[in-house]
Amino acid sequence: MNLWEYDLVIKNGMIVNEEKQIKANVGIKEGKIVEIDAHIMPNQGKHSIDADGLYLFPGVIDTHVHFNEPGRSEWEGFKTGSKSLAAGGSTLFFDMPLNSHPPTTTKEAFLQKDALAKEKSLIDYRLWGGVVPGNLDELEKLYQCGVIGFKAFMSNSGIEDFQFSDDRTLLQSMKKIAELQSILAVHAESDTITSFLSEEIISRRDHSALAFANARPIYSEIEAVQRIIAYAEVTKCKVHIVHISSSKVLKPILAAKAKGVDISVETCPHYLSLTVNDLEKLGSVAKCAPPLRTKQEIDNLWAAIGKGEIDVIGSDHSPSLVSMKEGTLLEAWGGISGCQTTLSVLLEEGYWKRGIPLEMIAKITSANPAKRFGIFPNKGSFSIGSDGDIAIVDLNEQFTLQKEDLYYKNKLSPYIGKTFRGRVKATISQGQIVYSTLKGNKISSPK
């Protein structure tokens, strides 16, 4: 007979929601938040956590990771990837369809990946389906399997078996996705522009960070965004623009929103904290596409966040073997490993340095993605009836990230050696403690 009213009680924490902060105790039962009240007692729970002095955020929803299973699990996998996310306060991730082999562009590939995620993931997950030339007939099958949405590239993906989508493929697929009432996420860079400029720097043998950044200019993003907005108007397809690197890319997106186009936008922690100078200094560990920009672009993106113009933060965790980061900047794999540090980057760069409210950080990491992808308030909300997905954070703890702190399969990160204020102390996913460094009487169970 269960003598406890709750499976877990969290007492004395400061709850951060998208709209306000309140100090209260939390009761969780059967994976759900069932009570938020100052009068809940620790002995009412089978387990209890004393969160005095700590902040309780709704678990981070990382809408953009590449965990590479099946087929390239030596790069990263669901076990190590989800453990890294848990250590960073994430309780739900959306895994991208490329980098795994086969990519998630068919029903069969979905089922294969889903079985592995179900077996290995430490936290909750959803899977993206892929849009590539020739898989139009698979889109409805993938939708029926339960994909969170569909992903397409407008430029070379870097993966041979996930080709970028030409204009006709985009239009046909978007029409189908609109019929399914789903959403298309787009890597928006012009393949024509980036290919043309990349050929020029290759011919000059210019391996500098600035040359790489200039070969993938901001106006390449803008051109692709303008084109996909036009296609969204034609097809009435919901669109999500991933990983913009500049506030300049926001202008056509905001104009489209004002016209009634159903469009949302994501940026990443690296575009909010690292510059092209860091790329020059760190080398290929900081290589990504679109590339890192200037300090001014970072400041402008943060200003846009402060105004509520950016909807979602996704890590775009894109890991690889250490050997794939060797060679010149042009030859090395393009992708940043960063899913473990999302919340720490946002707290350091946003809250501490720029005064971004904690409520806004909760909004762009949790509430907004849950709403955009149709899973709110079950996810993304710190409220009664929501899943017990919680990140417990010490806002004041300062730490310097060490290689040994990372749970990635390949311990690469441009943040190694950087100091942050705001550390995740525990993560609870659907009522289960999946990560904790709490010590002493902070966490207790009945004798």
N, C-alpha and C positions, 0 to 999 in steps of 0.2 A: 504493500500500500504506500502511495506517495504522500509523505507528510508535508511536503513543501508546496507553497502556493505558486512559486515560480521556479523555473530551472536555473535562472541566473538573475541576480540583482546587482545593479551598478549604482553605487551610492555617491552622493556629494559631487557629481560631475557637472560642468557647465555645458549644457546642450546647445550646439550651434545648428540652427536650421537656416533655410534660405532667407527667412524674414526676420528672425530674432534669436536672441540668446536667453536661455532660462536655466537656473540652477534647480535640479530636481533629481530624484532617484528614479531608476528605470527597472521595470520588471519584464522579463522575457520568458515566454513559455512556448514550447513546441515550435521554436524558431521564429516566433513573432513577438513584437513589442506589444504587450497587453496592458501596461500601466505606466504612466509617467506622473509621479506624485512625490512630493517632498516627504510624505509620511510612510513610504514603503520602508520596511526594516530589513537589514541584511539577513536576519535569521528566517525570513520568509522565503529565502532562496536556497536551493540545493547547493549552489555556488554563489559567491559574492565577490565583487571587486570594489575596492575603495578608490574612487577617482578624485579624491579631494585635491584641488589644485590643478586638475587636468581638464581637458576639453573633449567633448564627445561630438564628433562629426558623423553625419551619415556616411556610410562606407563609400569610398571613391568608386565610381564606375568608369573604368578605362575602356573607351569605345574603340580603341585602335591599337591592337598588339598583333605581333607576328610570332606565333609559337612553333610553327614549322613542322608540326606532326600531322600526318605521317610523312616519311620520306627524307626529311632533313633534321631529324631530332638531335643530331650532333651539334646543330647550331643552337637550339633551344628546344624545350619540350614543355608539355603541360605541367609536369611535376615541378620542375625548377622555375618555370615562368610564373606559375600561380603562387609559389612560395615567395618569390620576389615581390609580387604584387601585394600579398598579405603583409609582408614586412613594411610595405609602404602605405598601408591603410586602405588598400583596395579590396572590395568584396565581390566584384562582378567585372568580367572583362568580355569584350567582343573580339573574337579572333578573326583576323583577315584571311581571305581565301587563297592568297598567293604565298609563296615560299614553302608551303607544304607540297609534297609530290605524291599523288596527283593533287593539283589545286582543287578547291571546292567549287567546281563549275558544273558538276553533275550530281544527281541524287546519290549515286553509288559512292562518290568521293565524300559527300556530306556524311553518309552513314558510317563510313570508315573513320573519319575524323571525330565524329560525335562519340563513337564508342571509346576512342582513346581519351577524349576529354572527360567523359563520364567516369572512366576508370582512374584517371591520374590527377585531375584537378583538385586542388585544396579548397577552392572557392567556386562560386557560381559562375556560369559562363553562358554566352550565346555565340553563334557562329554566323559570319557573313557568307553570303553566296557571291560568286564571281560572275562578271559580265565580260565575255571575250568574243571575238568573231566566231560565229558558228554555233553558239550554245543557246540561241534564242528559245529553242524548244525545251530546254532544261529549266528555264526560269520558273515556270509554274510548279514543276516538281520540287525545286528547291524551296519555294515558298511554302508548299504543303509540308515539307520536312520541318519547317519552323525557323528558317533563317531570319535574322534580325533586320536584314536589308541586303542590298547588293552593292558591290564595289567594282568600279571601272577605272582604268587608267587612260588618260588622254596623251600620255607620252610613254616612252619605253619603260617597262617595269623593272628591267634588269633580270627578269626570270623568263627563260625561253618558253616555258609551257604556259605562261600567262601573258598573252599578247595584248598590246594596247588596242583600244577600240577606235576604229575609224568613225567618221561622222554618221554614216548610214547605220552601223552597228549601234551607236549610241541612240539614234532616233528610234530605231525599231525596238530596242531593249527598253527604252524609257516609256514608250507607248504601252508595252506589256506590263512593266512595273507599275505604271499608273492604274492599269486595269486591275492589278492585284492589290492596289492600295498600299503598296510598300514604298520603299525609299531607295534612292541611288546615291551612294557616296562616291565622290569623284576626286581622283588625284588630278588636279588641274594645272598642268603645264603644257605648253604647246610643243608637240613633238617636232614640228617643222622648225621652230625657232631654236630649240635646245640642240637638236641634231646638227643644224647648220653652224651654230656658234661653237659647239664642241669639236666639230671637224677643224675649225680654224685654230683652236688652241692646241689641238693634237699636232697639227702641221707645224706649229711654232715650237712645239715641245715645251710649252709653258706649263709647269707643274705647280705653280703658286696657288695659294688659297684664293687670292683675288681673281685670278684667271678663271678658276672653277666657278666661283660665284657669278662672275660676269657672263659665263657661258649659259647660266640658268637665271636670267634676269627677272626682276619683278614684273616687267611688262609681258613676259612669257606666261606668268600666272594670270595676269589681267586678261590677256587675249583668250585664254582657255576658259576663264570664268565667264566672260561675256558670251562666249559661244554656247556654253552649257546652259546659261540663263535663257538664251534664245530658244534652245531645244526644250527647256522646261516649259516655256510659254506655249510652244507648239503642242507638246504632249500632255501638259498638266501633271507632269511627274514631280513628286517631291524630291528635292535635291539637298545633299549635305556636302559642302565643300570641306575637304580635309586639309589639315596642316598648312594654312596660309602663313607666309613668312613676313608679311608686311601689312601695315594698316592701309596702304594704297589699294590692296586687293579687296579691302572691305567696301570701297566706294561703290562699285557696281552691284555688290551684294545687297548693301543697304538700300540702294535705289530700287533694286528688284523687289525687296521686301515691301517697300513703300507702295509699289504697284500691285501688290497682292500675290507675287510669286512665292510659293511655299518652299523657302530655302533657309538653310541654317549653315553655320560656319564654325570650324574648329581651328584652334592653333595648338601648339605643343610647348612643353616646358623649355625645350632648347631654344625656341625662337623668343622666349621671354627671359633668357639668362645668358646665352652665349652669342658671341659675335664672330665675324669673319677673321678677326685678329686671334680669337681662340682657335679657330680652324688652322690658322698658320702656325700657331704655337703647339697645338696638340696633335696636329696631323689627322690621319684618316679616322681615328676614333671619334672625331667630331664631324665626319663627312656625312651629309644627308642630302636629300632632294625633296623640296627646294633647299638651297643651301642657306647657311647662316648669313645674316645680314649685319648691319651696323648697329652701334649703340643707340643711335637715334631711332632706328626701326623698333628696337626693344621698347624704348620709352613710349613710342607711339602706340604699340600694341597694348601696353599696360594702360595707357590713357583710354583706349577703346574698351578694355575690360571694365574700367571704372565707370564708363558710360553705359555699360550693359550691351555693347554692340557685338561682342563675341559670345557665342552660345555655349560652346563646349571646349574643354581641354582634354585631349587624348595624348598619350605618351608617344605614339608611333614607335613603340619598342620594336626595333628591327635588328636583332642580333645576328652574329655570324661567328664562324671560327676565327680564332686569333690570327691564323695564317692568312685569312682573307682580307685582313687589314694591313697587310704588308705591301711593299712596293710603293710606287708613286701615288700621289693623291688622285690622279686620274684613273689609275688601275685598280685601286682598292675598292672593296665593297662599300656601297653607300648606305649607311643605316646606323642610327644611334641607339644604344641600349640605355633605356631610361625609365622603365616602368616602376622601379623600386623607389625612385626619388621624386615623383611628381608632386606629392603634397609638400615635401620639404622645400622644393624649389619655389612653389607658389607662396608658401609662408615666408620664406626668406626674402624673395624678390618682391612679392606683392604686399603682404601684411606688414612686415618689418621695415622694408626700405621705402615703400610707397604709400602705406596707409590704406591699402585695399581692405575693406571690411571682411571679417571672417565669414559673414553671411554670404557675400559675393563669391568667396572661394567655395563654400558649400554648394552654392547655386550652380556654378559652372563645372564642378567636378561630379555632381550627384543629381540634384533636382532637375536641371536642364536636360542632361542626357536621358534621364528616365522619362521625362515628358516627351522629348522629341521622338523617342523610339517606342512609345506606347506602353511603358511598364510602370508608370507612376500611378498611384502612390505606393504600390507594393514594393517598389524600389525607389531609392532617391529621396525618401522622406523619413524624417525622424518623428514618427507619429504613431498613435495607437492603431494597430492593425497592419502596420508595415513590417516587412521582414526585419529581423534583428541583425541588421548590417551596420556595424559601428566601428569607427576608428577612434581610438583613445590616444590623445596627443598631449605631450608636454610642450606648450608653446615656448617656454623659456629655456628649455634644454638646448645647449649648443653642442654641436658635434662636428668633427671633421671626418668625412666619408673615407673609409679605408677599403682597399680591395677585398680584404677579408670579410667585410660587412655584406658583400653582395652575394645573393643566392643564384645569380645567373649561372648557366652552364659554362659559359665563357665569360670570365670576369673582366669585361671591358666596360668602361664608362668614362665620359668626359668630365664627370663630377668627382672622380677620385682625387682626394687632396683638397677639395673645396669644403668650406665651413658653412654650416646651416644653423639657424635657430628654429626650432620646432621639430620635435622627434616623435614618431609613432611609437607608443609604448605597448599597445595591444590592438589586435584586430579581431572582431567578432563577425562571423559570417553565418547568417541564418541561425543565430543563437549559440553557435559553437566558437569557442576561443581557438583561432587558427594560428595566432602569433601573439607572443607576449614576452616582454622583458621586465614585467612588473615583479618586484621582489618584496620580501618581508611580509608584512600584514596587508599588503595591497590586494592580494588575491587569496581567497580562502575557500575551503570545502569543509563539509561536516566531518567530524572525527569518526 
